[in-house]
Amino acid sequence: MDLICERELEAPSDADAFIPHPGGALANVAVAASRAGCESAVLGGVGQDFWGRWLRARLEEEGVGTNWMASVEGASTPLAIVVFDRHREPAFQIYGEGIRALMEAGGGLLSDALKNAGALVFGSNTLVDAPERELTMRARAEAAERSLPILFDPNLRPNRWIEMDKAVALCRDLCDGATVVKASREEAELMTGRAESATAAESICELGARIAVVTNGARGAVMRGEAEGQVAAPPVDVVAPLGAGDAFIGAFAAGLAARDWDLSGASDALPAAARAGARACTGWGAQS
């Protein structure tokens, strides 16, 4: 659940009003996949509180499956306070005391979810603390056992990690065996030491990814690995970049699923992914 101050701020203390928006990186991915015509669902949990009911309803309105999203009595739905600086870059303060109980409840639904899954998408936000990390790694292992495509978005947010070096090392390890790794240019440079997008994508493939896509804001995206490609970012009136990467990988996953995960045609899925990422920039919320 995101509470967003919808204006540029000199300092977070200048915030005067917050607007509720549905959020959560992988929920954003699922919404983008659904909008692109792909059946999608979220594994996890919300509290049996007002915000939990609101989030579930919003996901269902978007056509996202919630059969594997637990509702936990007595647990608080996680909340993020989001503010933007003068360059409209977001900063987050997470209130997630209910995360452990929610993830444990979601974990009980994992095997049934994967029996019905065509692919798994995960990110680094559920690797920060032990309960989320255990569930995420178990999901990755079970997906691999079922030979499901695995898509990984490092989504490295410095405010979520006490030791960024450990986060980067973990993300590097998780590239191995991934069908697709999608990273921003900044994340790709952290993971590979390469500042140029195409070279960084090649380095991510050397870590074990079959395909690596590196996005670079208004400059578009490049893809390397078993398929290569490049796409320009569609021109839009940018309000805020929140959720752009989530929308990109959700639409890209939908494009690959529509092609039965034939990676030789992955470049054909790039334009729709770029359009979805651009669309996410046209509003303050991640699911714009």
N, C-alpha and C positions, 0 to 999 in steps of 0.2 A: 504494500500500500504506500503510494508516494503522496506526500503533501508538498506541493511545489509553490514557491514564491515566483509568480509569473512576471518578473521584470529583472533587469540588470541591477546589481548591487555593488556599491563601493566596498561594503563589508557585510557579512552575514547579519550583523546586529541591526542593519538598516531594514531588514524584512518587516513588513507590516501586515501581510495577509498571505494565507496559504490556501491553495485549491486542491482538493483530492483528485488523484488520478490513479487508475490501475497500473501496477508496476510489477517488478520482479523480472529479472533478465530472461529466464526461460519461459515465463508466461508471455513476455513480449514476443519471443521467438515463435511460440505456439500460435499466437494471434496472427502474426505475419504469415505463417504457413497456411493457416486456415483461410485467410484473405486471398491467398494465392491458389486456393482450390484443393489443398491437401488436407486430408483428415489428420487432426492433431489432438493431443491430450497432454495434460500436465500431471506429473507425479510429485506429490508433496503433501502439504497440509495448510489449513487455515484454522483460526480459532472459531468457536461458535459464538462470535461476537458480531456487532454491527458490521465492521469492516470485512470480516470473513464472509458474511452472507453477501455483502455488496460485491466483493471481488468475484465470488463464485458466479453470481448473476451476470456480471459483466463478461466473464469468460464464456459463459453459455450463450450469451447474446452474440458473441463473435464466432460461435460454432465450435469452440474448443471443448473437448471432452473433459469432464471432471469426475469420471468414475473412479479415478485413482488419486483424487485429491481429498485427503481425509479432513473431517471437521472434528476438532478436538475440544471437548468441554473444558472450560477453565483456562485454556491457553489463549494468549493474546496474539492476534494476527500481527506479524512483523510490520513495522512502520519505518519509512525513510523520510527524513526532512531533506528537501532538495532546494538549494539556492544556486543562483547563477552569478558569475562575476561579470565585469564590464565587457568581456569577450564572449559572454554567454556560454562559458564552460561550466558544467555542473559540479557541485560538491555535495557530498552526502553525509548525513548523520543517521546511523541505523539504530533503531530500538527493536531488538530482537530477542527479548527474554523468553519468548515462547518457541523459538526455533527448534530447540532440542526435542521437545514433546511433539512438535508437528512433524519433524523429520522421522522420528521413531515411528509415528503412526503411519506415515507414508511408506516407510520401509516394509511394513507388513503387506503392502499392496504390490510390491515390486515385481515379484515373479509372475503374478497374474497380468500385470501391465505389459511385461516384456513378451509374454505369450501372444499378446495381441498387437505387438508393435512391428512396424516395418523398418524402423531405424531408431537410434538413440541420439539425442542432442544433449550435451551437458557443457557446463562452464566452470570457471574457477571459483565463483562465489559460493558454491556448495562444497568447497574444499577447505575453507578457513578453519572450522572447528571440527572436533573429532566425530560427532554424530553425523553431520552432513557429509563429511569426507568418507566415512565408512560406507554410508549408503551410496554415495556417488561411485566409489571404487567398486562396490559390489554390482551396481548397475552396469558399469563398464565391462566388468568381467563376465557377467551373465550375457550381455549383448554379444560379446566376442564369442562366447560358447555357442550362441545361436546363429553365428555368422551374420549378424545384423550390421548394416552400415553404421559407423560411429562418427559423429560430428562433434568437434570440440572447439569452443570459443574461449580462449584464455581470459578475455574480459577482465584484465588486471586493473583493479582499482586500489591505488596505494593506501587509501584510508581504511581498507578492509584488512590489511595485512600488517602485523607488527614487524616482520622481517621479510622485506620484499625479495631478498636474495633467495630465500627458501621457496617463495611463491614461484619465482621464475624457474628455479631448478625443477620444481614439481611439474610446471607446465611443459617444460622441455621434455621431461620423461613421458608425459601423457600424449605427446605427438606420435610416439611409436605405436603403430597399429591403428591410428585414426584414418578413416576414409577421407575426411576433410578436416583441415584446421583453418579457421577463419580468424585473422588477427588484424587489428589496426596497425598502421605503420609504426606507431610508438611501441605497441606491444611486441611487434615483430622485431624491432631493434633491441628491445630489452632481452628477448629470447635468443637472438642470434648475433648481436653485435653489429649487424649490417643495417645501415641507414637507408639504402636504396631499396624500394619495395620489391622489385623483381628478384634481386639478389637475396633479400631476406626470405622471400617465398621459397626460393631454391634451397636455402639453408634449412628451412622448416621441413622440407621434404627429405633432406639428408638426415633429419632426426627420426624419420620413420613414417611421416604422413604420405598418403598416396596423392593427395592434392592439397596445396596450400593456396589460400586466397588472402591477399593483403590489401586492405582498404585504406584509402588516403583522402578522406573527406571529399572536397570539391574536385580533387584530381582523379576520382574514380577508384578502380581496383585492378589488380593484376593477379593472374593465376598461373601457377607452375606445378609441375609434377606429371602425372599420367595424362593430363590435358593442360594446354596452355591457352591463355586468352587475356584480354585486356578490355576494360569497358570504361567509358567516360561517365561522370556523374551528371544526371539530368539537371538542368538549371531550375532552381526553385527559390522562392523567397524564404530564406532560412530564418526560423524563429529560434530554435534551439536544437542541438545535435543529440539530445537524450534519446536513446533507444534506436539510433540509426543502425548501429552494428547488429543489434538483435533482429531488426526487421530485415536486414540484408541476409543473414544466415537463415532465417526462417523461410524467406522466399526462395533462396538458393536451394535449400533442402527440398522444398516443394517442387522446384524445377527438376531436380535430380530424381525425385520419386516418380514424377510423371514420365521420366525416361527409363523407368525400371532400374535405376542406379547404374546405367551404362555410362561410365565416366568418360568415355571417348567423346560424348556429346556435351560435356559439362560446360563448355564455353557458351553453348546456346542458352544456358540458365543464368548467365551473368547479367544480361540487360534487365530482366525482370527484377533480379535482386537489387540492382543499382536503383531502379525506380522505387522499390519499396523502401530502401534506405533513405532516399531523398524525400519521400513522402513523410517519413518519421520526423524529418527536420522542420516541417511546416507548422508544428504546434509545440506547446511547452511540454506536453506529456509524452511518455515513451511509446504509447500506442496511438499516436495521432494519425 
